[in-house]
Amino acid sequence: MRILVLPCDGIGPEITSATVTVLNSLDKAFGLGFEFDYEDVGFKSLELHGTTLRQESLEKAKTYDGIILGTQSHADYPAPEKGGRNVSAGFRIGLDLYANVRPARTRPFLTSNMKEGKTMDLVIMREATEGFYPDRNMTRGWGEVMPSPDMALSTRKITRHCSERIARKAFELAMQRRKKVTAIHKANSFHMTDGLFLEAVRDVAKAFPEVQLDDLLVDASTAHLVRNPERFDVLVATNFYGDIISDLASELSGSLGLAGSIMASDTHCCAQAQHGSAPDIQNQDKANPVSMILSAAMMLAWYAEKHNQPKFLKAAEEINRAVDEVLENPATRTPDLGGNCGTKAFSEKVAAAIRA
């Protein structure tokens, strides 16, 4: 399996390095034949090439079996016309990575931010190529304009095609889990856009009679995530809503630092941690690499299903087991979880826990 590693900004180089450490151990145990190549994106690419993401990098990424993308400091990039290209958006559009898959689960041995006795085990299936994002809803130009200094307008794009394909992924995943999909929307206000999304989800549901479908307004869904999280299995949402509720779910379940994530198309998969670049702790060996490591595990599971490679699925499951084994010991947790284990040492602990 050929993997392209893009360390990017902030703690990105540290957590991607930690992930490669774990994957190398996994390779020795399972004989997966990993080959790693590296490419500069983010601030390093800006310094070297005048842009945070070169088109050549996107084209190169298309030739790999998997991609590991570190965290980006997008808010600190210069304007797009000065080279500050959103790296995540560039990959999502350039490789059509429309399915942003974001699981959230509690662990009995870790403190969560939920009510006592409540547990969570759900997956948010977020559409990632359109919606209320100005850098990806126009063929040319930008989806936001300012007719005057005191007025700003934003355009939202929702299509039947993108709504149907993310819904299909949600139902396919639900068939492997507890067979329930919840569509998140605001169709009572956005009659046309969210109305179209909801209509598309209901149309796709007809092909999955075994899966129960319900829907919730996005504001109500936040209340239910706090009060009644066990009602959820797979949630499907447009880009903006999915971004918000996935952060809420992950933080409730324990921490954004524990939440894996992939961006996938029908032909490519990119592992990317859910959290940001945390420049305040970069190069201090304090970053929690769990989200990035678990994202890589999700990428391996995607590859296993795509190419009918059960060995890769077993390897992905082993990463999850090894991570939980290390997290269960308070002495081997990272500082954000109350421990004293550094990024490098934590990854070495996980790597040592890997067994075939």
C-alpha positions in Angstrom: 0.0 0.0 0.0 1.5 3.3 -1.1 0.8 6.2 1.2 1.4 9.9 0.7 2.2 11.7 3.9 1.5 15.5 4.1 2.6 16.8 7.5 1.2 20.4 7.0 1.1 22.9 9.9 1.3 23.2 13.7 1.3 19.8 15.4 0.8 18.2 12.0 4.4 17.0 11.6 4.4 15.5 15.1 1.1 13.6 14.8 1.8 12.3 11.3 5.2 11.1 12.4 3.6 9.4 15.4 1.1 7.7 13.0 3.9 6.5 10.7 5.6 5.0 13.8 2.4 3.0 14.5 1.9 2.0 10.9 5.5 0.7 10.7 4.9 -1.5 13.6 1.7 -2.7 12.1 3.5 -3.5 8.8 6.0 -5.7 10.7 3.1 -7.6 12.4 0.8 -8.0 9.4 3.1 -7.7 6.3 1.1 -4.9 4.7 3.9 -3.6 2.4 3.6 0.1 3.3 5.6 2.5 1.2 5.6 6.1 2.5 6.3 9.2 0.4 6.2 12.8 1.6 5.0 16.1 0.1 5.0 19.7 1.5 1.7 21.5 2.0 0.7 24.4 4.2 3.2 27.0 5.3 6.2 25.0 4.2 4.8 24.8 0.7 4.0 28.5 0.8 7.6 29.3 1.7 9.0 27.0 -1.0 6.5 27.4 -3.8 4.4 30.5 -3.1 1.2 28.5 -2.4 0.0 26.3 0.5 -1.2 23.7 -2.0 0.3 23.1 -5.5 -1.8 21.5 -8.2 1.1 19.1 -8.7 0.6 17.9 -5.2 -3.0 17.1 -5.8 -2.2 15.2 -9.1 0.5 13.3 -7.3 -1.9 12.3 -4.5 -4.3 10.7 -7.0 -1.6 8.0 -7.7 -1.5 6.7 -4.1 -3.5 4.1 -2.3 -4.0 6.3 0.7 -3.2 9.8 2.0 -2.3 11.1 5.5 -3.0 14.8 5.8 -1.8 16.7 8.9 -3.4 19.6 10.5 -3.6 23.0 8.8 -3.5 26.6 10.1 -5.9 27.8 7.5 -7.1 30.9 9.5 -3.5 32.2 9.4 -2.9 31.7 5.7 -2.7 34.8 3.4 -5.6 35.5 1.0 -6.2 32.9 -1.7 -4.8 35.2 -4.4 -1.6 35.4 -2.4 -1.2 31.7 -2.2 -3.2 30.9 0.9 -5.2 27.9 -0.5 -7.3 25.9 1.9 -5.5 22.5 1.9 -8.4 20.4 3.1 -10.9 22.0 0.7 -8.3 21.6 -2.1 -8.2 17.9 -1.5 -11.9 17.5 -1.0 -12.7 19.2 -4.3 -9.6 18.1 -6.3 -10.0 14.4 -5.4 -13.9 14.6 -4.9 -13.6 13.4 -1.3 -17.3 13.9 -0.7 -17.7 11.6 2.3 -16.3 13.0 5.6 -16.8 10.1 8.0 -16.5 11.1 11.6 -17.2 8.6 14.4 -17.6 9.4 18.1 -17.7 6.9 20.9 -17.2 6.9 24.7 -14.7 4.7 26.4 -15.6 3.2 29.8 -12.1 3.9 31.2 -12.0 7.6 30.1 -13.9 10.5 31.4 -16.4 11.9 29.0 -18.2 15.3 28.9 -21.6 13.6 29.0 -24.2 13.2 31.7 -23.5 10.4 34.2 -24.5 7.0 32.8 -24.8 8.2 29.2 -22.7 6.6 26.4 -22.2 7.4 22.8 -21.4 5.3 19.7 -22.3 7.0 16.5 -20.9 8.0 13.1 -21.6 11.3 11.4 -21.5 11.1 7.6 -20.8 14.6 6.4 -21.0 15.8 2.8 -17.8 17.7 2.1 -17.9 19.1 -1.4 -20.6 21.8 -1.4 -22.9 23.6 1.1 -22.2 26.9 2.9 -18.5 26.9 2.0 -17.5 29.7 -0.4 -14.4 28.0 -1.6 -16.2 25.0 -3.0 -19.7 26.0 -4.3 -18.8 27.8 -7.5 -17.2 26.5 -10.7 -15.4 29.9 -10.9 -15.1 32.6 -8.4 -16.0 32.7 -4.7 -19.3 32.0 -3.0 -19.2 35.2 -0.8 -19.4 38.8 -2.0 -19.5 42.2 -0.3 -21.6 44.6 -2.4 -20.6 47.3 0.1 -18.4 47.5 3.2 -21.5 47.1 5.4 -23.1 44.2 3.5 -21.9 40.6 3.0 -23.7 37.9 1.0 -23.1 34.2 1.0 -24.3 31.6 -1.5 -25.2 28.0 -0.5 -25.2 25.2 -3.0 -27.1 21.9 -2.4 -27.4 19.4 -5.3 -29.5 16.2 -5.6 -26.4 14.3 -6.8 -24.2 15.1 -3.8 -27.1 14.6 -1.4 -28.0 11.2 -2.8 -24.4 9.9 -2.8 -23.7 10.9 0.8 -27.1 9.5 1.9 -26.2 6.2 0.1 -22.9 6.0 2.1 -24.8 6.6 5.3 -27.3 3.8 4.6 -24.5 1.4 3.5 -22.7 2.1 6.8 -25.9 1.7 8.8 -26.4 -1.7 7.3 -23.1 -2.7 9.0 -24.1 -1.2 12.3 -27.4 -0.8 14.1 -29.5 0.0 10.9 -30.6 3.5 11.7 -30.0 6.7 9.9 -30.9 10.2 11.1 -31.0 13.0 8.5 -30.0 16.4 10.0 -31.5 19.4 8.3 -33.3 22.8 8.8 -36.0 22.3 6.2 -38.5 24.4 8.2 -36.4 27.5 7.3 -34.3 26.5 4.3 -37.3 25.1 2.4 -35.5 24.6 -1.0 -31.9 23.7 0.0 -32.5 21.5 3.0 -35.8 20.5 1.5 -33.9 19.1 -1.5 -31.4 17.3 0.8 -34.1 15.7 2.8 -36.0 14.6 -0.3 -32.8 13.0 -1.7 -32.2 11.1 1.6 -35.8 9.8 1.6 -35.4 8.7 -2.0 -32.3 6.7 -1.2 -33.9 5.2 1.9 -36.3 3.3 -0.4 -33.4 1.0 -1.5 -32.6 0.2 2.2 -35.9 -1.1 3.7 -34.1 -2.7 6.6 -32.7 0.7 7.8 -34.9 2.9 10.0 -34.8 6.6 8.8 -35.8 9.5 10.9 -34.9 13.2 10.7 -34.1 16.0 13.1 -33.7 19.8 12.9 -30.1 20.6 13.3 -30.7 22.7 16.5 -32.8 19.9 18.0 -30.0 17.4 17.2 -27.6 19.3 19.4 -30.0 18.9 22.3 -30.4 15.2 21.7 -26.7 14.6 21.4 -26.4 16.0 24.9 -29.5 14.5 26.4 -30.2 11.3 24.5 -27.1 10.3 22.5 -28.0 6.6 22.5 -30.8 7.3 20.0 -28.2 7.9 17.2 -26.4 5.4 15.0 -25.5 7.1 11.7 -26.2 10.7 11.2 -26.1 12.2 7.7 -25.8 15.9 7.2 -24.8 18.6 4.7 -21.3 20.2 5.0 -21.9 23.0 7.5 -24.2 21.1 9.9 -22.0 18.0 9.8 -18.9 20.1 10.7 -20.6 21.5 13.8 -22.4 18.5 15.2 -19.3 16.2 14.7 -17.2 18.5 16.9 -19.9 18.5 19.5 -20.3 14.8 19.4 -16.5 14.2 19.7 -16.1 16.6 22.5 -19.0 15.1 24.4 -17.6 11.6 24.0 -14.3 12.6 25.5 -12.2 14.9 23.3 -11.6 16.0 19.7 -8.2 14.5 20.2 -9.7 11.0 20.4 -11.8 11.3 17.2 -10.7 9.8 13.9 -11.9 11.0 10.5 -11.5 10.2 6.9 -12.4 12.0 3.7 -13.2 9.6 1.0 -14.5 9.3 -2.6 -15.3 6.2 -4.5 -11.6 5.9 -5.5 -9.5 7.8 -2.9 -9.2 8.1 0.8 -7.5 10.6 3.0 -6.9 10.2 6.8 -7.2 13.5 8.6 -7.6 14.3 12.3 -10.8 16.1 13.4 -9.0 18.7 15.4 -7.0 21.8 14.5 -3.3 22.6 14.2 -2.8 23.7 17.9 0.3 26.0 17.1 0.5 26.9 20.8 1.9 23.4 21.6 3.7 22.6 18.4 7.3 21.2 18.7 6.7 20.6 22.4 6.0 16.9 22.3 2.6 17.5 24.0 0.2 16.8 21.1 -2.2 13.9 21.4 -1.8 11.8 18.2 -4.8 9.5 18.8 -7.1 11.2 16.3 -4.5 11.0 13.5 -3.7 7.4 14.4 -7.3 6.3 14.4 -7.9 8.2 11.2 -5.2 6.1 9.6 -6.9 3.0 10.9 -10.1 4.1 9.2 -8.2 4.6 6.0 -6.9 1.0 6.2 -10.5 -0.2 6.8 -11.6 1.8 3.7 -8.8 0.2 1.7 -9.7 -3.3 2.9 -13.3 -2.9 1.8 -12.4 -1.2 -1.5 -9.9 -3.9 -2.5 -11.3 -6.9 -0.7 -8.2 -7.1 1.6 -9.3 -8.6 4.9 -5.8 -8.4 6.3 -6.0 -4.6 6.2 -9.3 -4.7 8.1 -7.7 -6.9 10.8 -4.8 -4.4 11.0 -7.2 -1.5 11.4 -9.0 -3.3 14.2 -5.6 -3.9 15.8 -4.8 -0.2 15.8 -8.1 0.5 17.6 -7.4 -2.2 20.2 -3.8 -1.1 20.8 -4.8 2.6 21.2 -7.4 1.6 23.8 -5.0 -0.6 25.6 -2.5 2.3 26.0 -5.2 4.8 26.9 -6.6 2.6 29.6 -3.5 3.1 31.6 -3.5 6.6 33.1 0.3 6.7 33.2 0.6 6.4 29.4 -1.9 9.1 28.5 -1.0 12.4 26.9 -1.1 15.7 28.9 -4.6 16.7 27.5 -6.0 13.5 29.1 -4.3 14.0 32.4 -1.1 12.0 31.7 2.6 12.8 31.2 3.3 10.8 28.1 4.6 12.8 25.2 3.6 12.5 21.5 6.6 10.4 20.5 6.5 8.1 23.6 2.7 7.6 23.2 3.1 6.4 19.6 5.9 4.1 20.7 3.6 2.6 23.4 0.9 2.0 20.8 3.5 0.6 18.3 4.8 -1.8 21.1 1.2 -2.9 21.8 0.6 -4.0 18.2 0.3 -7.8 17.8 -0.8 -9.9 14.8 
